[in-house]
Amino acid sequence: GSHFPVELSISAFRLRGRWWAVGTARDITDRKVAEARLREMATTDSLTGILNRRRFLELAADELERARRYQRDTALIMFDVDHFKQVNDSRGHAAGDQVLRGLTATARETLRGADILGRIGGEEFAVLLPETDLPAASRAAERLRRAAESMELLTDGGPFAVTVSLGVVLLNPGETLEDLLKRADQALYRAKQGGRNRVEVG
């Protein structure tokens, strides 16, 4: 009653003046599992389980093309952990990894299913929000900021808290993904310069 992938092979041969065919069916479940695992490794960030930079850029580029074709608003949020180096230095890299995993889980819970979330650097993340205007993207960023601020993190060294800074931008006509990312990064930088734990709109 179950299904499994097979590889089919059919060969024809002539015997005693007549044509015959012989076929074989090979169970290739293990091969398909291995292929799926390789695809996952090529597109997924191993620490957080979300899209890695390469796959995020691929999906974001596809979404931007769709947004331009149908003239739909698309926004981008870029965010990272404030004072992340201090977390690693004072509590160790295991605590830093826990922060990134916790932030990823929080972002997944806070964002919509249609939003494209990826880890694009060490402690830097990006979210592409399809069919979203700037006010809605700003509200989403603020929800994410508050959710990150409320995270409860606990390590061997005891409980601690982190905050994030966020830059939000809206896709302009004729703008490339590289342009959009650059503007979001600049907005994120202004959020850092403005005191951190805040949203800056570009």
Sequence and secondary structure as in RCSB ss.txt:
>XXXX:A:sequence
GSHFPVELSISAFRLRGRWWAVGTARDITDRKVAEARLREMATTDSLTGILNRRRFLELAADELERARRYQRDTA
LIMFDVDHFKQVNDSRGHAAGDQVLRGLTATARETLRGADILGRIGGEEFAVLLPETDLPAASRAAERLRRAAES
MELLTDGGPFAVTVSLGVVLLNPGETLEDLLKRADQALYRAKQGGRNRVEVG
>XXXX:A:secstr
     EEEEEEEEEETTEEEEEEEEEE HHHHHHHHHHHHHHHB TTTSSB HHHHHHHHHHHHHHHHHHT  EE
EEEEEETTHHHHHHHH HHHHHHHHHHHHHHHHHHS TTSEEEE SSSEEEEEEET  HHHHHHHHHHHHHHHHT
  EEETTEEE   EEEEEEE  TT  HHHHHHHHHHHHHHHHHTTSSSEEE 
